[in-house]
Amino acid sequence: MAYCVDCGTALQPEGAFCDNCGHTVSGQHSSAPIPTAAIPRPSSTHGLGFVGLILGGVIGFLLRPSAMLVGQLPFETVISRGANLQGLDKLLVPTAQSSFNIMVVGAIVGAVVGVVIGHLLARRNSA
């Protein structure tokens, strides 16, 4: 009996692909089953952490404070923390810095939440 080197499933004698994972067999097979604990599984932790980072940053940007008479500052001003402001607009630098800080905190919180959710999903799927 031949076994898939990718997932450890028993292969069909005439099959070109593994019925379980779709891995191309083409002469690559194991004569003994691979223990499922030894098979690396993709982790959703990093992916969900990245998604959380982006979503948290966007939410932080949307929830940034407004400046009196001006409203919310544009992204270029927030991301540069007000370094591109000239003349009387320099009075808006503290608002730009505060908006930047809120955006960064949102991104960090989003990333942490994404990693935690990814970890919990990975634990649930492995059980």
MMTF fields as JSON, N, C-alpha, C and O atoms, coordinates in Angstrom:
{
  "mmtfVersion": "1.0.0",
  "mmtfProducer": "UNKNOWN",
  "numBonds": 507,
  "numAtoms": 508,
  "numGroups": 127,
  "numChains": 1,
  "numModels": 1,
  "chainsPerModel": [1],
  "groupsPerChain": [127],
  "chainIdList": ["A"],
  "bondAtomList": [4, 2, 8, 6, 12, 10, 16, 14, 20, 18, 24, 22, 28, 26, 32, 30, 36, 34, 40, 38, 44, 42, 48, 46, 52, 50, 56, 54, 60, 58, 64, 62, 68, 66, 72, 70, 76, 74, 80, 78, 84, 82, 88, 86, 92, 90, 96, 94, 100, 98, 104, 102, 108, 106, 112, 110, 116, 114, 120, 118, 124, 122, 128, 126, 132, 130, 136, 134, 140, 138, 144, 142, 148, 146, 152, 150, 156, 154, 160, 158, 164, 162, 168, 166, 172, 170, 176, 174, 180, 178, 184, 182, 188, 186, 192, 190, 196, 194, 200, 198, 204, 202, 208, 206, 212, 210, 216, 214, 220, 218, 224, 222, 228, 226, 232, 230, 236, 234, 240, 238, 244, 242, 248, 246, 252, 250, 256, 254, 260, 258, 264, 262, 268, 266, 272, 270, 276, 274, 280, 278, 284, 282, 288, 286, 292, 290, 296, 294, 300, 298, 304, 302, 308, 306, 312, 310, 316, 314, 320, 318, 324, 322, 328, 326, 332, 330, 336, 334, 340, 338, 344, 342, 348, 346, 352, 350, 356, 354, 360, 358, 364, 362, 368, 366, 372, 370, 376, 374, 380, 378, 384, 382, 388, 386, 392, 390, 396, 394, 400, 398, 404, 402, 408, 406, 412, 410, 416, 414, 420, 418, 424, 422, 428, 426, 432, 430, 436, 434, 440, 438, 444, 442, 448, 446, 452, 450, 456, 454, 460, 458, 464, 462, 468, 466, 472, 470, 476, 474, 480, 478, 484, 482, 488, 486, 492, 490, 496, 494, 500, 498, 504, 502],
  "bondOrderList": [1, 1, 1, 1, 1, 1, 1, 1, 1, 1, 1, 1, 1, 1, 1, 1, 1, 1, 1, 1, 1, 1, 1, 1, 1, 1, 1, 1, 1, 1, 1, 1, 1, 1, 1, 1, 1, 1, 1, 1, 1, 1, 1, 1, 1, 1, 1, 1, 1, 1, 1, 1, 1, 1, 1, 1, 1, 1, 1, 1, 1, 1, 1, 1, 1, 1, 1, 1, 1, 1, 1, 1, 1, 1, 1, 1, 1, 1, 1, 1, 1, 1, 1, 1, 1, 1, 1, 1, 1, 1, 1, 1, 1, 1, 1, 1, 1, 1, 1, 1, 1, 1, 1, 1, 1, 1, 1, 1, 1, 1, 1, 1, 1, 1, 1, 1, 1, 1, 1, 1, 1, 1, 1, 1, 1, 1],
  "groupList": [{"groupName": "MET", "atomNameList": ["N", "CA", "C", "O"], "elementList": ["N", "C", "C", "O"], "formalChargeList": [0, 0, 0, 0], "bondAtomList": [1, 0, 2, 1, 3, 2], "bondOrderList": [1, 1, 2], "singleLetterCode": "M", "chemCompType": "L-PEPTIDE LINKING"}, {"groupName": "ALA", "atomNameList": ["N", "CA", "C", "O"], "elementList": ["N", "C", "C", "O"], "formalChargeList": [0, 0, 0, 0], "bondAtomList": [1, 0, 2, 1, 3, 2], "bondOrderList": [1, 1, 2], "singleLetterCode": "A", "chemCompType": "L-PEPTIDE LINKING"}, {"groupName": "TYR", "atomNameList": ["N", "CA", "C", "O"], "elementList": ["N", "C", "C", "O"], "formalChargeList": [0, 0, 0, 0], "bondAtomList": [1, 0, 2, 1, 3, 2], "bondOrderList": [1, 1, 2], "singleLetterCode": "Y", "chemCompType": "L-PEPTIDE LINKING"}, {"groupName": "CYS", "atomNameList": ["N", "CA", "C", "O"], "elementList": ["N", "C", "C", "O"], "formalChargeList": [0, 0, 0, 0], "bondAtomList": [1, 0, 2, 1, 3, 2], "bondOrderList": [1, 1, 2], "singleLetterCode": "C", "chemCompType": "L-PEPTIDE LINKING"}, {"groupName": "VAL", "atomNameList": ["N", "CA", "C", "O"], "elementList": ["N", "C", "C", "O"], "formalChargeList": [0, 0, 0, 0], "bondAtomList": [1, 0, 2, 1, 3, 2], "bondOrderList": [1, 1, 2], "singleLetterCode": "V", "chemCompType": "L-PEPTIDE LINKING"}, {"groupName": "ASP", "atomNameList": ["N", "CA", "C", "O"], "elementList": ["N", "C", "C", "O"], "formalChargeList": [0, 0, 0, 0], "bondAtomList": [1, 0, 2, 1, 3, 2], "bondOrderList": [1, 1, 2], "singleLetterCode": "D", "chemCompType": "L-PEPTIDE LINKING"}, {"groupName": "GLY", "atomNameList": ["N", "CA", "C", "O"], "elementList": ["N", "C", "C", "O"], "formalChargeList": [0, 0, 0, 0], "bondAtomList": [1, 0, 2, 1, 3, 2], "bondOrderList": [1, 1, 2], "singleLetterCode": "G", "chemCompType": "PEPTIDE LINKING"}, {"groupName": "THR", "atomNameList": ["N", "CA", "C", "O"], "elementList": ["N", "C", "C", "O"], "formalChargeList": [0, 0, 0, 0], "bondAtomList": [1, 0, 2, 1, 3, 2], "bondOrderList": [1, 1, 2], "singleLetterCode": "T", "chemCompType": "L-PEPTIDE LINKING"}, {"groupName": "LEU", "atomNameList": ["N", "CA", "C", "O"], "elementList": ["N", "C", "C", "O"], "formalChargeList": [0, 0, 0, 0], "bondAtomList": [1, 0, 2, 1, 3, 2], "bondOrderList": [1, 1, 2], "singleLetterCode": "L", "chemCompType": "L-PEPTIDE LINKING"}, {"groupName": "GLN", "atomNameList": ["N", "CA", "C", "O"], "elementList": ["N", "C", "C", "O"], "formalChargeList": [0, 0, 0, 0], "bondAtomList": [1, 0, 2, 1, 3, 2], "bondOrderList": [1, 1, 2], "singleLetterCode": "Q", "chemCompType": "L-PEPTIDE LINKING"}, {"groupName": "PRO", "atomNameList": ["N", "CA", "C", "O"], "elementList": ["N", "C", "C", "O"], "formalChargeList": [0, 0, 0, 0], "bondAtomList": [1, 0, 2, 1, 3, 2], "bondOrderList": [1, 1, 2], "singleLetterCode": "P", "chemCompType": "L-PEPTIDE LINKING"}, {"groupName": "GLU", "atomNameList": ["N", "CA", "C", "O"], "elementList": ["N", "C", "C", "O"], "formalChargeList": [0, 0, 0, 0], "bondAtomList": [1, 0, 2, 1, 3, 2], "bondOrderList": [1, 1, 2], "singleLetterCode": "E", "chemCompType": "L-PEPTIDE LINKING"}, {"groupName": "PHE", "atomNameList": ["N", "CA", "C", "O"], "elementList": ["N", "C", "C", "O"], "formalChargeList": [0, 0, 0, 0], "bondAtomList": [1, 0, 2, 1, 3, 2], "bondOrderList": [1, 1, 2], "singleLetterCode": "F", "chemCompType": "L-PEPTIDE LINKING"}, {"groupName": "ASN", "atomNameList": ["N", "CA", "C", "O"], "elementList": ["N", "C", "C", "O"], "formalChargeList": [0, 0, 0, 0], "bondAtomList": [1, 0, 2, 1, 3, 2], "bondOrderList": [1, 1, 2], "singleLetterCode": "N", "chemCompType": "L-PEPTIDE LINKING"}, {"groupName": "HIS", "atomNameList": ["N", "CA", "C", "O"], "elementList": ["N", "C", "C", "O"], "formalChargeList": [0, 0, 0, 0], "bondAtomList": [1, 0, 2, 1, 3, 2], "bondOrderList": [1, 1, 2], "singleLetterCode": "H", "chemCompType": "L-PEPTIDE LINKING"}, {"groupName": "SER", "atomNameList": ["N", "CA", "C", "O"], "elementList": ["N", "C", "C", "O"], "formalChargeList": [0, 0, 0, 0], "bondAtomList": [1, 0, 2, 1, 3, 2], "bondOrderList": [1, 1, 2], "singleLetterCode": "S", "chemCompType": "L-PEPTIDE LINKING"}, {"groupName": "ILE", "atomNameList": ["N", "CA", "C", "O"], "elementList": ["N", "C", "C", "O"], "formalChargeList": [0, 0, 0, 0], "bondAtomList": [1, 0, 2, 1, 3, 2], "bondOrderList": [1, 1, 2], "singleLetterCode": "I", "chemCompType": "L-PEPTIDE LINKING"}, {"groupName": "ARG", "atomNameList": ["N", "CA", "C", "O"], "elementList": ["N", "C", "C", "O"], "formalChargeList": [0, 0, 0, 0], "bondAtomList": [1, 0, 2, 1, 3, 2], "bondOrderList": [1, 1, 2], "singleLetterCode": "R", "chemCompType": "L-PEPTIDE LINKING"}, {"groupName": "LYS", "atomNameList": ["N", "CA", "C", "O"], "elementList": ["N", "C", "C", "O"], "formalChargeList": [0, 0, 0, 0], "bondAtomList": [1, 0, 2, 1, 3, 2], "bondOrderList": [1, 1, 2], "singleLetterCode": "K", "chemCompType": "L-PEPTIDE LINKING"}],
  "groupTypeList": [0, 1, 2, 3, 4, 5, 3, 6, 7, 1, 8, 9, 10, 11, 6, 1, 12, 3, 5, 13, 3, 6, 14, 7, 4, 15, 6, 9, 14, 15, 15, 1, 10, 16, 10, 7, 1, 1, 16, 10, 17, 10, 15, 15, 7, 14, 6, 8, 6, 12, 4, 6, 8, 16, 8, 6, 6, 4, 16, 6, 12, 8, 8, 17, 10, 15, 1, 0, 8, 4, 6, 9, 8, 10, 12, 11, 7, 4, 16, 15, 17, 6, 1, 13, 8, 9, 6, 8, 5, 18, 8, 8, 4, 10, 7, 1, 9, 15, 15, 12, 13, 16, 0, 4, 4, 6, 1, 16, 4, 6, 1, 4, 4, 6, 4, 4, 16, 6, 14, 8, 8, 1, 17, 17, 13, 15, 1],
  "groupIdList": [1, 2, 3, 4, 5, 6, 7, 8, 9, 10, 11, 12, 13, 14, 15, 16, 17, 18, 19, 20, 21, 22, 23, 24, 25, 26, 27, 28, 29, 30, 31, 32, 33, 34, 35, 36, 37, 38, 39, 40, 41, 42, 43, 44, 45, 46, 47, 48, 49, 50, 51, 52, 53, 54, 55, 56, 57, 58, 59, 60, 61, 62, 63, 64, 65, 66, 67, 68, 69, 70, 71, 72, 73, 74, 75, 76, 77, 78, 79, 80, 81, 82, 83, 84, 85, 86, 87, 88, 89, 90, 91, 92, 93, 94, 95, 96, 97, 98, 99, 100, 101, 102, 103, 104, 105, 106, 107, 108, 109, 110, 111, 112, 113, 114, 115, 116, 117, 118, 119, 120, 121, 122, 123, 124, 125, 126, 127],
  "secStructList": [7, 7, 5, 7, 6, 6, 6, 7, 7, 5, 7, 7, 6, 6, 7, 1, 5, 7, 6, 6, 6, 7, 7, 5, 7, 6, 6, 7, 7, 5, 1, 1, 7, 7, 7, 4, 4, 4, 1, 7, 7, 7, 7, 1, 2, 2, 2, 2, 2, 2, 2, 2, 2, 2, 2, 2, 2, 2, 2, 2, 2, 2, 6, 7, 7, 7, 5, 6, 6, 6, 5, 1, 7, 7, 2, 2, 2, 2, 2, 6, 6, 6, 6, 6, 7, 7, 4, 4, 4, 4, 4, 4, 2, 2, 2, 2, 2, 2, 2, 2, 2, 2, 2, 2, 2, 2, 2, 2, 2, 2, 2, 2, 2, 2, 2, 2, 2, 2, 2, 2, 2, 2, 2, 2, 2, 2, 7],
  "xCoordList": [0.867, 0.0, 0.902, 1.888, 0.565, 1.303, 0.5, -0.731, 1.234, 0.614, 1.124, 2.277, 0.259, 0.617, 1.684, 1.566, 2.737, 3.799, 3.36, 4.013, 2.258, 1.796, 0.847, 0.979, -0.121, -1.111, -1.178, -1.822, -0.53, -0.505, -1.675, -1.793, -2.549, -3.717, -3.294, -2.391, -3.962, -3.695, -4.06, -5.118, -3.161, -3.353, -4.0, -3.808, -4.764, -5.328, -4.183, -3.341, -4.132, -3.014, -2.87, -1.749, -3.963, -3.884, -4.063, -4.098, -4.176, -4.439, -3.203, -2.091, -3.412, -2.325, -2.31, -1.329, -3.418, -3.541, -4.069, -4.774, -3.714, -4.236, -5.715, -6.094, -6.553, -7.992, -8.307, -9.352, -7.423, -7.679, -7.221, -8.002, -5.951, -5.411, -5.156, -4.88, -5.24, -5.033, -3.578, -3.276, -2.666, -1.239, -0.945, -1.477, -0.103, 0.272, 1.141, 2.139, 0.764, 1.487, 2.753, 3.841, 2.662, 3.759, 5.012, 6.09, 4.877, 6.023, 6.449, 7.309, 5.879, 6.22, 5.205, 4.052, 5.617, 4.743, 5.586, 6.775, 4.961, 5.61, 5.054, 3.885, 5.895, 5.423, 4.752, 4.137, 4.865, 4.237, 3.404, 3.769, 2.285, 1.474, 2.235, 2.994, 2.017, 2.635, 1.694, 0.509, 2.203, 1.322, 0.785, 1.536, -0.51, -1.122, -0.549, -0.597, -0.009, 0.585, 1.861, 2.249, 2.53, 3.77, 3.533, 4.481, 2.303, 1.996, 1.791, 0.915, 2.609, 2.422, 1.109, 0.783, 0.388, -0.885, -0.708, -0.042, -1.293, -1.188, -1.904, -2.968, -1.306, -1.874, -2.621, -2.116, -3.816, -4.584, -4.265, -4.808, -3.387, -3.078, -2.46, -2.877, -1.461, -0.787, -1.7, -1.707, -2.463, -3.374, -4.427, -4.71, -5.013, -6.029, -5.414, -6.061, -4.168, -3.476, -3.276, -3.443, -2.912, -2.724, -4.049, -4.118, -5.094, -6.417, -6.862, -7.395, -6.641, -6.979, -6.189, -6.719, -4.909, -4.067, -4.645, -4.765, -4.998, -5.545, -6.903, -7.137, -7.794, -9.126, -9.047, -9.756, -8.19, -8.037, -7.494, -7.933, -6.528, -5.996, -7.047, -7.126, -7.858, -8.928, -9.96, -10.406, -10.336, -11.315, -10.74, -11.438, -9.458, -8.813, -8.777, -8.977, -8.517, -8.504, -9.895, -10.035, -10.914, -12.282, -12.749, -13.593, -12.211, -12.616, -11.687, -11.752, -10.821, -9.891, -10.657, -11.782, -10.047, -10.746, -10.855, -10.073, -11.82, -12.007, -11.361, -11.323, -10.851, -10.313, -11.423, -12.231, -11.456, -12.498, -12.408, -11.318, -13.52, -13.664, -13.081, -13.324, -12.329, -11.691, -12.286, -12.384, -12.674, -13.174, -12.031, -10.994, -12.225, -11.187, -10.085, -10.346, -8.859, -7.709, -7.552, -7.914, -7.013, -6.827, -5.733, -4.915, -5.739, -4.808, -3.352, -2.549, -3.0, -1.609, -1.133, 0.017, -2.005, -1.646, -1.547, -0.662, -2.447, -2.437, -1.193, -0.509, -0.893, 0.221, 1.564, 2.523, 1.646, 2.894, 2.919, 3.881, 1.868, 1.726, 1.812, 2.298, 1.333, 1.272, 2.553, 2.655, 3.537, 4.818, 4.667, 5.499, 3.633, 3.439, 2.581, 2.246, 2.226, 1.385, 2.236, 3.361, 1.679, 2.387, 1.535, 0.316, 2.166, 1.472, 0.591, 1.0, -0.635, -1.56, -2.017, -2.478, -1.88, -2.249, -1.367, -1.724, -0.222, 0.651, -0.073, 0.316, -1.139, -1.921, -2.643, -3.112, -2.733, -3.409, -2.476, -2.918, -1.194, -0.233, -0.642, -0.581, -1.055, -1.479, -2.654, -2.713, -3.584, -4.709, -4.219, -4.694, -3.27, -2.71, -1.974, -2.088, -1.226, -0.502, -1.464, -1.254, -2.498, -3.503, -4.216, -4.471, -4.535, -5.186, -4.274, -4.73, -2.989, -2.024, -1.956, -1.96, -1.892, -1.822, -3.063, -2.952, -4.23, -5.466, -5.454, -5.902, -4.942, -4.863, -3.907, -4.21, -2.772, -1.806, -2.369, -2.219, -3.008, -3.607, -4.687, -4.782, -5.494, -6.514, -5.889, -6.396, -4.781, -4.1, -3.527, -3.622, -2.937, -2.357, -3.446, -3.313, -4.516, -5.63, -6.23, -6.531, -6.405, -6.937, -6.042, -6.534, -4.724, -3.781, -3.834, -3.839, -3.874, -3.937, -5.231, -5.211, -6.335, -7.617, -7.576, -8.056, -7.009, -6.899, -6.051, -6.413, -4.92, -4.047, -4.744, -4.66, -5.429, -6.139, -7.237, -7.377, -8.009, -9.059, -8.443, -8.954, -7.351, -6.673, -6.164, -6.265, -5.613, -5.131, -6.278, -6.162, -7.38, -8.529, -9.124, -9.523, -9.186, -9.686, -8.751, -9.209, -7.441, -6.474, -6.598, -6.533, -6.774, -6.942, -8.224, -8.258, -9.278, -10.576, -10.492, -11.043, -9.802, -9.684, -8.768, -8.932, -7.802, -6.868, -7.466, -6.961, -8.516, -9.111, -10.057, -10.639],
  "yCoordList": [-1.183, 0.0, 1.231, 1.283, 2.212, 3.459, 4.557, 4.546, 5.502, 6.593, 7.926, 8.042, 8.928, 10.277, 10.861, 10.781, 11.455, 12.057, 13.396, 13.921, 13.946, 15.243, 15.113, 15.841, 14.175, 14.08, 12.702, 12.554, 11.696, 10.375, 9.483, 8.396, 9.901, 9.108, 7.98, 8.145, 6.826, 5.707, 6.113, 6.695, 5.794, 6.162, 5.047, 3.867, 5.426, 4.472, 4.007, 4.822, 2.736, 2.242, 2.96, 3.182, 3.319, 3.93, 5.452, 6.085, 6.047, 7.482, 8.333, 7.951, 9.492, 10.447, 11.524, 12.251, 11.619, 12.61, 11.94, 10.932, 12.52, 12.035, 12.4, 13.532, 11.442, 11.693, 12.653, 13.303, 12.759, 13.586, 15.033, 15.961, 15.236, 16.594, 17.09, 18.275, 16.214, 16.625, 16.696, 17.121, 16.284, 16.317, 15.398, 14.29, 15.847, 15.031, 13.874, 14.08, 12.661, 11.476, 11.283, 11.25, 11.157, 10.988, 10.344, 10.937, 9.155, 8.405, 8.784, 8.117, 9.826, 10.216, 9.608, 10.038, 8.631, 8.048, 7.396, 7.133, 7.149, 6.523, 5.118, 4.874, 4.19, 2.82, 2.648, 1.614, 3.646, 3.587, 4.84, 5.909, 4.728, 5.925, 6.941, 6.578, 8.217, 9.293, 9.644, 9.878, 9.685, 10.078, 11.486, 12.389, 11.671, 12.969, 14.079, 15.242, 13.768, 14.802, 15.349, 16.476, 14.585, 15.029, 15.892, 16.467, 15.995, 16.76, 18.219, 18.532, 19.125, 20.541, 21.067, 20.805, 21.782, 22.364, 23.874, 24.482, 24.484, 25.936, 26.607, 26.165, 27.669, 28.377, 29.613, 30.382, 29.793, 30.984, 32.136, 33.23, 31.898, 32.914, 34.145, 35.268, 33.939, 35.085, 35.832, 37.062, 35.085, 35.722, 36.553, 37.678, 35.997, 36.757, 37.925, 38.955, 37.77, 38.883, 40.045, 41.207, 39.717, 40.759, 41.427, 42.648, 40.625, 41.184, 42.093, 43.177, 41.651, 42.472, 43.768, 44.814, 43.697, 44.89, 45.919, 47.097, 45.469, 46.384, 46.932, 48.139, 46.044, 46.505, 47.439, 48.443, 47.113, 47.981, 49.346, 50.363, 49.373, 50.654, 51.489, 52.7, 50.842, 51.566, 52.091, 53.233, 51.262, 51.704, 52.844, 53.816, 52.727, 53.81, 55.101, 56.184, 54.979, 56.173, 56.793, 58.015, 55.959, 56.478, 57.123, 58.019, 56.676, 57.21, 58.324, 58.706, 58.85, 59.905, 61.156, 61.375, 61.986, 63.193, 64.243, 64.248, 65.108, 66.211, 67.463, 67.675, 68.294, 69.6, 70.636, 70.569, 71.585, 72.604, 73.408, 73.82, 73.628, 74.38, 73.684, 74.126, 72.62, 71.946, 70.558, 70.097, 69.906, 68.53, 67.541, 67.85, 66.364, 65.343, 65.606, 66.005, 65.375, 65.628, 64.504, 63.361, 64.816, 63.78, 62.782, 63.043, 61.639, 60.546, 61.003, 60.65, 61.78, 62.224, 63.024, 62.895, 63.841, 64.643, 63.771, 63.975, 62.798, 61.918, 61.034, 60.908, 60.423, 59.477, 60.192, 59.586, 61.472, 62.229, 62.921, 63.615, 62.732, 63.329, 64.851, 65.487, 65.428, 66.881, 67.528, 68.754, 66.747, 67.306, 68.121, 68.985, 67.864, 68.571, 69.828, 70.452, 70.208, 71.393, 72.656, 72.665, 73.731, 75.008, 76.127, 75.992, 77.218, 78.418, 78.156, 77.492, 78.694, 78.536, 77.08, 76.683, 76.302, 74.887, 74.139, 73.05, 74.722, 74.102, 73.924, 73.095, 74.716, 74.574, 73.224, 72.812, 72.538, 71.248, 70.067, 68.919, 70.331, 69.244, 68.352, 67.131, 68.893, 67.999, 67.099, 65.943, 67.617, 66.803, 65.707, 64.574, 66.036, 65.04, 63.954, 62.772, 64.347, 63.37, 62.482, 61.273, 63.068, 62.29, 61.319, 60.171, 61.78, 60.91, 59.745, 58.608, 60.029, 58.976, 57.955, 56.749, 58.437, 57.53, 56.642, 55.456, 57.199, 56.417, 55.361, 54.234, 55.728, 54.774, 53.622, 52.465, 53.93, 52.887, 51.984, 50.765, 52.559, 51.744, 50.833, 49.665, 51.357, 50.53, 49.373, 48.252, 49.639, 48.588, 47.526, 46.333, 47.946, 46.991, 46.14, 44.919, 46.778, 46.03, 45.063, 43.918, 45.509, 44.642, 43.447, 42.332, 43.665, 42.567, 41.56, 40.352, 42.052, 41.145, 40.337, 39.128, 40.983, 40.269, 39.231, 38.112, 39.591, 38.641, 37.433, 36.307, 37.651, 36.538, 35.646, 34.421, 36.243, 35.445, 34.61, 33.425, 35.212, 34.461, 33.352, 32.233, 33.651, 32.619, 31.485, 30.321, 31.81, 30.778, 29.925, 28.701, 30.558, 29.796, 28.906, 27.774, 29.404, 28.581, 27.416, 26.309, 27.655, 26.574, 25.501, 24.308, 25.928, 24.939, 24.152, 22.944, 24.834, 24.158, 23.154, 22.058, 23.519, 22.628, 21.453, 20.395, 21.612, 20.521, 19.519, 18.404, 19.905, 19.005, 18.01, 17.185],
  "zCoordList": [0.0, 0.0, 0.0, 0.735, -0.819, -0.896, -0.193, -0.184, 0.396, 1.137, 0.617, 0.203, 0.641, 0.2, 1.124, 2.347, 0.524, 1.339, 1.93, 2.832, 1.426, 1.915, 3.104, 4.088, 3.013, 4.091, 4.749, 5.788, 4.172, 4.79, 4.447, 5.013, 3.537, 3.151, 2.212, 1.392, 2.344, 1.443, 0.017, -0.223, -0.938, -2.336, -3.128, -2.835, -4.127, -5.074, -5.987, -6.363, -6.345, -7.153, -8.498, -8.955, -9.127, -10.451, -10.403, -11.458, -9.235, -9.116, -9.352, -8.988, -9.966, -10.187, -9.108, -8.958, -8.351, -7.296, -6.036, -6.095, -4.899, -3.617, -3.539, -3.838, -3.137, -3.01, -1.873, -1.894, -0.873, 0.299, 0.104, 0.32, -0.307, -0.369, -1.783, -1.974, -2.779, -4.161, -4.582, -5.698, -3.699, -4.01, -5.198, -5.266, -6.132, -7.278, -6.81, -6.12, -7.186, -6.721, -7.544, -6.969, -8.836, -9.788, -9.206, -9.241, -8.683, -8.173, -6.763, -6.189, -6.192, -4.831, -3.881, -3.84, -3.134, -2.132, -1.053, -1.236, 0.038, 1.185, 1.327, 1.028, 1.784, 1.977, 3.334, 3.597, 4.188, 5.515, 5.717, 5.227, 6.435, 6.672, 7.521, 8.419, 7.219, 7.986, 9.125, 8.892, 10.365, 11.476, 11.243, 10.874, 11.457, 11.173, 12.04, 11.638, 13.211, 14.063, 13.434, 13.74, 12.563, 11.941, 10.716, 10.181, 10.261, 9.06, 9.448, 10.255, 8.868, 9.196, 8.618, 7.461, 9.402, 8.973, 8.857, 9.696, 7.835, 7.728, 8.893, 9.328, 9.381, 10.518, 10.042, 9.225, 10.557, 10.206, 11.156, 11.005, 12.134, 13.129, 12.492, 12.773, 11.63, 11.028, 10.063, 10.026, 9.291, 8.339, 9.029, 8.617, 10.088, 10.814, 11.575, 11.761, 12.017, 12.661, 11.703, 12.074, 10.456, 9.436, 9.084, 8.948, 8.939, 8.651, 9.801, 9.567, 11.035, 12.201, 12.239, 12.611, 11.85, 11.807, 10.843, 11.178, 9.65, 8.642, 9.085, 9.03, 9.522, 9.948, 11.148, 11.202, 12.109, 13.278, 12.905, 13.442, 11.973, 11.515, 10.81, 11.015, 9.977, 9.273, 10.267, 10.159, 11.226, 12.231, 13.066, 13.358, 13.453, 14.19, 13.395, 13.943, 12.084, 11.227, 11.134, 11.176, 11.009, 10.903, 12.202, 12.182, 13.324, 14.623, 15.119, 16.288, 14.235, 14.636, 15.051, 14.6, 15.917, 16.375, 15.261, 14.31, 15.403, 14.456, 15.009, 16.221, 14.106, 14.489, 14.345, 13.418, 15.262, 15.228, 13.93, 13.534, 13.28, 12.033, 10.81, 9.687, 10.992, 9.865, 9.645, 8.507, 10.701, 10.619, 10.753, 11.341, 10.212, 10.316, 9.294, 8.159, 9.721, 8.861, 7.843, 8.125, 6.654, 5.636, 6.024, 6.907, 5.347, 5.653, 5.57, 6.433, 4.55, 4.385, 5.592, 6.01, 6.145, 7.312, 8.551, 9.382, 8.685, 9.855, 9.832, 10.848, 8.69, 8.623, 8.796, 9.273, 8.414, 8.606, 9.966, 10.296, 10.745, 12.077, 12.03, 12.966, 10.923, 10.794, 10.304, 10.319, 9.87, 9.423, 8.141, 7.863, 7.363, 6.097, 6.24, 5.233, 7.443, 7.656, 7.648, 8.149, 7.068, 6.948, 7.544, 7.647, 7.932, 8.402, 9.614, 10.566, 9.561, 10.675, 10.843, 11.913, 9.777, 9.878, 10.886, 11.335, 11.238, 12.244, 13.577, 14.398, 13.784, 15.014, 15.068, 16.129, 13.923, 13.853, 14.11, 14.081, 14.359, 14.58, 15.757, 15.616, 16.908, 17.994, 17.609, 18.03, 16.817, 16.354, 15.416, 15.487, 14.533, 13.617, 14.401, 14.08, 15.419, 16.225, 17.005, 17.11, 17.542, 18.264, 17.327, 17.691, 16.126, 15.141, 14.769, 14.65, 14.585, 14.265, 15.391, 15.141, 16.634, 17.78, 17.876, 18.188, 17.612, 17.645, 16.548, 16.76, 15.377, 14.274, 14.613, 14.324, 15.215, 15.581, 16.67, 16.599, 17.667, 18.728, 18.152, 18.531, 17.247, 16.594, 15.833, 15.877, 15.128, 14.377, 15.307, 15.019, 16.413, 17.363, 18.004, 18.093, 18.446, 19.051, 18.034, 18.373, 16.799, 15.758, 15.494, 15.323, 15.457, 15.235, 16.377, 16.143, 17.606, 18.764, 18.729, 18.959, 18.45, 18.377, 17.254, 17.433, 16.101, 14.994, 15.335, 14.994, 16.008, 16.401, 17.416, 17.323, 18.383, 19.393, 18.735, 19.037, 17.847, 17.155, 16.308, 16.291, 15.605, 14.819, 15.672, 15.284, 16.84, 17.765, 18.276, 18.342, 18.636, 19.136, 18.043, 18.317, 16.823, 15.721, 15.434, 15.152, 15.503, 15.264, 16.349, 16.056, 17.594, 18.683, 18.502, 18.737, 18.086, 17.895, 16.757, 16.856, 15.666, 14.525, 14.796, 14.189, 15.695, 15.978, 16.976, 17.111, 17.659, 18.672, 18.046, 18.749]
}
